[in-house]
Amino acid sequence: MIQNEPDLAIVVDRILEELNNAEKLHPKWPKDPIHAAAIVGEESGELTRACLRWVYEMGEHEDMETEAIHTAATAIRFLLNIEEYKREIEAIPPFISYP
């Protein structure tokens, strides 16, 4: 548990490092909030799974930390791109069809 500033600084550094790594690994980011939020939700789901495994299956504490860092970095990426999101249909990938 984060109890003092040095701990917070370490956590923030880890989140920013993960954000940097994710942007290098996946340079493209959705142009619409639905798909961007889905990515945040996917990471959050992995955090939930890691917590369930820790509680019920003797999972690793480190897995919870890792997934929490991934979720936070992805949420920050969502926020950093929030002004770029579009409502237009053109922002939606072409594999989705509309009537």
Chimera marker file (.cmm) of the C-alpha trace (Angstrom):
<marker_set name="trace">
<marker id="1" x="0.000" y="0.000" z="0.000" r="1" g="1" b="0" radius="0.5"/>
<marker id="2" x="1.237" y="3.464" z="-0.874" r="1" g="1" b="0" radius="0.5"/>
<marker id="3" x="1.866" y="5.224" z="2.419" r="1" g="1" b="0" radius="0.5"/>
<marker id="4" x="4.318" y="8.004" z="1.695" r="1" g="1" b="0" radius="0.5"/>
<marker id="5" x="5.725" y="10.130" z="-1.093" r="1" g="1" b="0" radius="0.5"/>
<marker id="6" x="8.697" y="7.934" z="-2.023" r="1" g="1" b="0" radius="0.5"/>
<marker id="7" x="6.309" y="5.023" z="-2.556" r="1" g="1" b="0" radius="0.5"/>
<marker id="8" x="4.032" y="7.226" z="-4.660" r="1" g="1" b="0" radius="0.5"/>
<marker id="9" x="6.978" y="8.430" z="-6.717" r="1" g="1" b="0" radius="0.5"/>
<marker id="10" x="8.023" y="4.833" z="-7.409" r="1" g="1" b="0" radius="0.5"/>
<marker id="11" x="4.506" y="3.894" z="-8.499" r="1" g="1" b="0" radius="0.5"/>
<marker id="12" x="4.173" y="6.951" z="-10.739" r="1" g="1" b="0" radius="0.5"/>
<marker id="13" x="7.569" y="6.211" z="-12.294" r="1" g="1" b="0" radius="0.5"/>
<marker id="14" x="6.464" y="2.648" z="-13.037" r="1" g="1" b="0" radius="0.5"/>
<marker id="15" x="3.224" y="3.890" z="-14.606" r="1" g="1" b="0" radius="0.5"/>
<marker id="16" x="5.043" y="6.412" z="-16.801" r="1" g="1" b="0" radius="0.5"/>
<marker id="17" x="7.580" y="3.784" z="-17.837" r="1" g="1" b="0" radius="0.5"/>
<marker id="18" x="4.739" y="1.448" z="-18.811" r="1" g="1" b="0" radius="0.5"/>
<marker id="19" x="3.025" y="4.277" z="-20.709" r="1" g="1" b="0" radius="0.5"/>
<marker id="20" x="6.215" y="4.913" z="-22.668" r="1" g="1" b="0" radius="0.5"/>
<marker id="21" x="6.653" y="1.200" z="-23.419" r="1" g="1" b="0" radius="0.5"/>
<marker id="22" x="3.030" y="0.833" z="-24.523" r="1" g="1" b="0" radius="0.5"/>
<marker id="23" x="3.263" y="3.830" z="-26.854" r="1" g="1" b="0" radius="0.5"/>
<marker id="24" x="6.368" y="2.320" z="-28.483" r="1" g="1" b="0" radius="0.5"/>
<marker id="25" x="4.869" y="-1.166" z="-28.752" r="1" g="1" b="0" radius="0.5"/>
<marker id="26" x="1.441" y="0.074" z="-29.920" r="1" g="1" b="0" radius="0.5"/>
<marker id="27" x="1.960" y="3.485" z="-31.517" r="1" g="1" b="0" radius="0.5"/>
<marker id="28" x="-1.554" y="3.602" z="-32.972" r="1" g="1" b="0" radius="0.5"/>
<marker id="29" x="-4.359" y="4.583" z="-30.618" r="1" g="1" b="0" radius="0.5"/>
<marker id="30" x="-8.083" y="4.673" z="-31.434" r="1" g="1" b="0" radius="0.5"/>
<marker id="31" x="-9.525" y="7.934" z="-32.694" r="1" g="1" b="0" radius="0.5"/>
<marker id="32" x="-12.844" y="7.319" z="-30.970" r="1" g="1" b="0" radius="0.5"/>
<marker id="33" x="-13.560" y="6.987" z="-27.237" r="1" g="1" b="0" radius="0.5"/>
<marker id="34" x="-15.475" y="3.714" z="-27.525" r="1" g="1" b="0" radius="0.5"/>
<marker id="35" x="-12.505" y="1.708" z="-28.751" r="1" g="1" b="0" radius="0.5"/>
<marker id="36" x="-10.082" y="3.585" z="-26.505" r="1" g="1" b="0" radius="0.5"/>
<marker id="37" x="-12.244" y="2.867" z="-23.456" r="1" g="1" b="0" radius="0.5"/>
<marker id="38" x="-12.465" y="-0.781" z="-24.508" r="1" g="1" b="0" radius="0.5"/>
<marker id="39" x="-8.681" y="-0.999" z="-24.261" r="1" g="1" b="0" radius="0.5"/>
<marker id="40" x="-8.792" y="0.503" z="-20.771" r="1" g="1" b="0" radius="0.5"/>
<marker id="41" x="-11.546" y="-1.975" z="-19.879" r="1" g="1" b="0" radius="0.5"/>
<marker id="42" x="-9.507" y="-4.887" z="-21.200" r="1" g="1" b="0" radius="0.5"/>
<marker id="43" x="-6.598" y="-3.910" z="-18.967" r="1" g="1" b="0" radius="0.5"/>
<marker id="44" x="-8.951" y="-3.486" z="-16.027" r="1" g="1" b="0" radius="0.5"/>
<marker id="45" x="-10.296" y="-6.966" z="-16.698" r="1" g="1" b="0" radius="0.5"/>
<marker id="46" x="-6.783" y="-8.366" z="-16.513" r="1" g="1" b="0" radius="0.5"/>
<marker id="47" x="-6.354" y="-6.629" z="-13.155" r="1" g="1" b="0" radius="0.5"/>
<marker id="48" x="-9.600" y="-8.167" z="-11.922" r="1" g="1" b="0" radius="0.5"/>
<marker id="49" x="-8.441" y="-11.598" z="-13.095" r="1" g="1" b="0" radius="0.5"/>
<marker id="50" x="-5.097" y="-11.182" z="-11.302" r="1" g="1" b="0" radius="0.5"/>
<marker id="51" x="-6.934" y="-10.235" z="-8.093" r="1" g="1" b="0" radius="0.5"/>
<marker id="52" x="-9.278" y="-13.202" z="-8.369" r="1" g="1" b="0" radius="0.5"/>
<marker id="53" x="-6.331" y="-15.523" z="-8.881" r="1" g="1" b="0" radius="0.5"/>
<marker id="54" x="-4.518" y="-14.016" z="-5.893" r="1" g="1" b="0" radius="0.5"/>
<marker id="55" x="-7.524" y="-14.467" z="-3.625" r="1" g="1" b="0" radius="0.5"/>
<marker id="56" x="-8.823" y="-17.845" z="-4.814" r="1" g="1" b="0" radius="0.5"/>
<marker id="57" x="-5.928" y="-19.597" z="-6.540" r="1" g="1" b="0" radius="0.5"/>
<marker id="58" x="-2.855" y="-18.524" z="-4.598" r="1" g="1" b="0" radius="0.5"/>
<marker id="59" x="-1.849" y="-16.235" z="-7.449" r="1" g="1" b="0" radius="0.5"/>
<marker id="60" x="1.113" y="-13.902" z="-7.377" r="1" g="1" b="0" radius="0.5"/>
<marker id="61" x="0.974" y="-10.504" z="-5.676" r="1" g="1" b="0" radius="0.5"/>
<marker id="62" x="3.266" y="-9.181" z="-8.414" r="1" g="1" b="0" radius="0.5"/>
<marker id="63" x="0.623" y="-9.982" z="-11.057" r="1" g="1" b="0" radius="0.5"/>
<marker id="64" x="-1.829" y="-7.624" z="-9.325" r="1" g="1" b="0" radius="0.5"/>
<marker id="65" x="0.799" y="-4.878" z="-9.234" r="1" g="1" b="0" radius="0.5"/>
<marker id="66" x="1.713" y="-5.379" z="-12.883" r="1" g="1" b="0" radius="0.5"/>
<marker id="67" x="-1.893" y="-5.305" z="-14.069" r="1" g="1" b="0" radius="0.5"/>
<marker id="68" x="-2.665" y="-2.249" z="-11.930" r="1" g="1" b="0" radius="0.5"/>
<marker id="69" x="0.290" y="-0.458" z="-13.542" r="1" g="1" b="0" radius="0.5"/>
<marker id="70" x="-0.938" y="-1.465" z="-17.017" r="1" g="1" b="0" radius="0.5"/>
<marker id="71" x="-4.463" y="-0.265" z="-16.228" r="1" g="1" b="0" radius="0.5"/>
<marker id="72" x="-3.236" y="3.082" z="-14.910" r="1" g="1" b="0" radius="0.5"/>
<marker id="73" x="-0.960" y="3.635" z="-17.912" r="1" g="1" b="0" radius="0.5"/>
<marker id="74" x="-3.786" y="2.830" z="-20.310" r="1" g="1" b="0" radius="0.5"/>
<marker id="75" x="-6.181" y="5.174" z="-18.490" r="1" g="1" b="0" radius="0.5"/>
<marker id="76" x="-3.586" y="7.940" z="-18.731" r="1" g="1" b="0" radius="0.5"/>
<marker id="77" x="-3.204" y="7.253" z="-22.450" r="1" g="1" b="0" radius="0.5"/>
<marker id="78" x="-6.979" y="7.552" z="-22.802" r="1" g="1" b="0" radius="0.5"/>
<marker id="79" x="-6.861" y="10.944" z="-21.076" r="1" g="1" b="0" radius="0.5"/>
<marker id="80" x="-3.875" y="12.172" z="-23.078" r="1" g="1" b="0" radius="0.5"/>
<marker id="81" x="-5.805" y="11.533" z="-26.287" r="1" g="1" b="0" radius="0.5"/>
<marker id="82" x="-9.221" y="12.736" z="-25.133" r="1" g="1" b="0" radius="0.5"/>
<marker id="83" x="-9.153" y="15.948" z="-27.173" r="1" g="1" b="0" radius="0.5"/>
<marker id="84" x="-8.442" y="13.967" z="-30.344" r="1" g="1" b="0" radius="0.5"/>
<marker id="85" x="-11.512" y="11.710" z="-30.177" r="1" g="1" b="0" radius="0.5"/>
<marker id="86" x="-14.060" y="12.091" z="-32.920" r="1" g="1" b="0" radius="0.5"/>
<marker id="87" x="-17.761" y="11.422" z="-33.037" r="1" g="1" b="0" radius="0.5"/>
<marker id="88" x="-17.869" y="11.037" z="-36.783" r="1" g="1" b="0" radius="0.5"/>
<marker id="89" x="-18.553" y="7.695" z="-38.356" r="1" g="1" b="0" radius="0.5"/>
<marker id="90" x="-15.173" y="8.004" z="-40.121" r="1" g="1" b="0" radius="0.5"/>
<marker id="91" x="-13.451" y="7.409" z="-36.780" r="1" g="1" b="0" radius="0.5"/>
<marker id="92" x="-14.962" y="3.925" z="-36.555" r="1" g="1" b="0" radius="0.5"/>
<marker id="93" x="-12.928" y="1.125" z="-38.157" r="1" g="1" b="0" radius="0.5"/>
<marker id="94" x="-14.251" y="-0.032" z="-41.561" r="1" g="1" b="0" radius="0.5"/>
<marker id="95" x="-15.078" y="-3.574" z="-40.418" r="1" g="1" b="0" radius="0.5"/>
<marker id="96" x="-18.203" y="-2.247" z="-38.665" r="1" g="1" b="0" radius="0.5"/>
<marker id="97" x="-21.182" y="-1.830" z="-40.955" r="1" g="1" b="0" radius="0.5"/>
<marker id="98" x="-24.107" y="0.475" z="-40.477" r="1" g="1" b="0" radius="0.5"/>
<marker id="99" x="-27.594" y="0.208" z="-41.991" r="1" g="1" b="0" radius="0.5"/>
<link id1="1" id2="2" r="1" g="1" b="0" radius="0.2"/>
<link id1="2" id2="3" r="1" g="1" b="0" radius="0.2"/>
<link id1="3" id2="4" r="1" g="1" b="0" radius="0.2"/>
<link id1="4" id2="5" r="1" g="1" b="0" radius="0.2"/>
<link id1="5" id2="6" r="1" g="1" b="0" radius="0.2"/>
<link id1="6" id2="7" r="1" g="1" b="0" radius="0.2"/>
<link id1="7" id2="8" r="1" g="1" b="0" radius="0.2"/>
<link id1="8" id2="9" r="1" g="1" b="0" radius="0.2"/>
<link id1="9" id2="10" r="1" g="1" b="0" radius="0.2"/>
<link id1="10" id2="11" r="1" g="1" b="0" radius="0.2"/>
<link id1="11" id2="12" r="1" g="1" b="0" radius="0.2"/>
<link id1="12" id2="13" r="1" g="1" b="0" radius="0.2"/>
<link id1="13" id2="14" r="1" g="1" b="0" radius="0.2"/>
<link id1="14" id2="15" r="1" g="1" b="0" radius="0.2"/>
<link id1="15" id2="16" r="1" g="1" b="0" radius="0.2"/>
<link id1="16" id2="17" r="1" g="1" b="0" radius="0.2"/>
<link id1="17" id2="18" r="1" g="1" b="0" radius="0.2"/>
<link id1="18" id2="19" r="1" g="1" b="0" radius="0.2"/>
<link id1="19" id2="20" r="1" g="1" b="0" radius="0.2"/>
<link id1="20" id2="21" r="1" g="1" b="0" radius="0.2"/>
<link id1="21" id2="22" r="1" g="1" b="0" radius="0.2"/>
<link id1="22" id2="23" r="1" g="1" b="0" radius="0.2"/>
<link id1="23" id2="24" r="1" g="1" b="0" radius="0.2"/>
<link id1="24" id2="25" r="1" g="1" b="0" radius="0.2"/>
<link id1="25" id2="26" r="1" g="1" b="0" radius="0.2"/>
<link id1="26" id2="27" r="1" g="1" b="0" radius="0.2"/>
<link id1="27" id2="28" r="1" g="1" b="0" radius="0.2"/>
<link id1="28" id2="29" r="1" g="1" b="0" radius="0.2"/>
<link id1="29" id2="30" r="1" g="1" b="0" radius="0.2"/>
<link id1="30" id2="31" r="1" g="1" b="0" radius="0.2"/>
<link id1="31" id2="32" r="1" g="1" b="0" radius="0.2"/>
<link id1="32" id2="33" r="1" g="1" b="0" radius="0.2"/>
<link id1="33" id2="34" r="1" g="1" b="0" radius="0.2"/>
<link id1="34" id2="35" r="1" g="1" b="0" radius="0.2"/>
<link id1="35" id2="36" r="1" g="1" b="0" radius="0.2"/>
<link id1="36" id2="37" r="1" g="1" b="0" radius="0.2"/>
<link id1="37" id2="38" r="1" g="1" b="0" radius="0.2"/>
<link id1="38" id2="39" r="1" g="1" b="0" radius="0.2"/>
<link id1="39" id2="40" r="1" g="1" b="0" radius="0.2"/>
<link id1="40" id2="41" r="1" g="1" b="0" radius="0.2"/>
<link id1="41" id2="42" r="1" g="1" b="0" radius="0.2"/>
<link id1="42" id2="43" r="1" g="1" b="0" radius="0.2"/>
<link id1="43" id2="44" r="1" g="1" b="0" radius="0.2"/>
<link id1="44" id2="45" r="1" g="1" b="0" radius="0.2"/>
<link id1="45" id2="46" r="1" g="1" b="0" radius="0.2"/>
<link id1="46" id2="47" r="1" g="1" b="0" radius="0.2"/>
<link id1="47" id2="48" r="1" g="1" b="0" radius="0.2"/>
<link id1="48" id2="49" r="1" g="1" b="0" radius="0.2"/>
<link id1="49" id2="50" r="1" g="1" b="0" radius="0.2"/>
<link id1="50" id2="51" r="1" g="1" b="0" radius="0.2"/>
<link id1="51" id2="52" r="1" g="1" b="0" radius="0.2"/>
<link id1="52" id2="53" r="1" g="1" b="0" radius="0.2"/>
<link id1="53" id2="54" r="1" g="1" b="0" radius="0.2"/>
<link id1="54" id2="55" r="1" g="1" b="0" radius="0.2"/>
<link id1="55" id2="56" r="1" g="1" b="0" radius="0.2"/>
<link id1="56" id2="57" r="1" g="1" b="0" radius="0.2"/>
<link id1="57" id2="58" r="1" g="1" b="0" radius="0.2"/>
<link id1="58" id2="59" r="1" g="1" b="0" radius="0.2"/>
<link id1="59" id2="60" r="1" g="1" b="0" radius="0.2"/>
<link id1="60" id2="61" r="1" g="1" b="0" radius="0.2"/>
<link id1="61" id2="62" r="1" g="1" b="0" radius="0.2"/>
<link id1="62" id2="63" r="1" g="1" b="0" radius="0.2"/>
<link id1="63" id2="64" r="1" g="1" b="0" radius="0.2"/>
<link id1="64" id2="65" r="1" g="1" b="0" radius="0.2"/>
<link id1="65" id2="66" r="1" g="1" b="0" radius="0.2"/>
<link id1="66" id2="67" r="1" g="1" b="0" radius="0.2"/>
<link id1="67" id2="68" r="1" g="1" b="0" radius="0.2"/>
<link id1="68" id2="69" r="1" g="1" b="0" radius="0.2"/>
<link id1="69" id2="70" r="1" g="1" b="0" radius="0.2"/>
<link id1="70" id2="71" r="1" g="1" b="0" radius="0.2"/>
<link id1="71" id2="72" r="1" g="1" b="0" radius="0.2"/>
<link id1="72" id2="73" r="1" g="1" b="0" radius="0.2"/>
<link id1="73" id2="74" r="1" g="1" b="0" radius="0.2"/>
<link id1="74" id2="75" r="1" g="1" b="0" radius="0.2"/>
<link id1="75" id2="76" r="1" g="1" b="0" radius="0.2"/>
<link id1="76" id2="77" r="1" g="1" b="0" radius="0.2"/>
<link id1="77" id2="78" r="1" g="1" b="0" radius="0.2"/>
<link id1="78" id2="79" r="1" g="1" b="0" radius="0.2"/>
<link id1="79" id2="80" r="1" g="1" b="0" radius="0.2"/>
<link id1="80" id2="81" r="1" g="1" b="0" radius="0.2"/>
<link id1="81" id2="82" r="1" g="1" b="0" radius="0.2"/>
<link id1="82" id2="83" r="1" g="1" b="0" radius="0.2"/>
<link id1="83" id2="84" r="1" g="1" b="0" radius="0.2"/>
<link id1="84" id2="85" r="1" g="1" b="0" radius="0.2"/>
<link id1="85" id2="86" r="1" g="1" b="0" radius="0.2"/>
<link id1="86" id2="87" r="1" g="1" b="0" radius="0.2"/>
<link id1="87" id2="88" r="1" g="1" b="0" radius="0.2"/>
<link id1="88" id2="89" r="1" g="1" b="0" radius="0.2"/>
<link id1="89" id2="90" r="1" g="1" b="0" radius="0.2"/>
<link id1="90" id2="91" r="1" g="1" b="0" radius="0.2"/>
<link id1="91" id2="92" r="1" g="1" b="0" radius="0.2"/>
<link id1="92" id2="93" r="1" g="1" b="0" radius="0.2"/>
<link id1="93" id2="94" r="1" g="1" b="0" radius="0.2"/>
<link id1="94" id2="95" r="1" g="1" b="0" radius="0.2"/>
<link id1="95" id2="96" r="1" g="1" b="0" radius="0.2"/>
<link id1="96" id2="97" r="1" g="1" b="0" radius="0.2"/>
<link id1="97" id2="98" r="1" g="1" b="0" radius="0.2"/>
<link id1="98" id2="99" r="1" g="1" b="0" radius="0.2"/>
</marker_set>
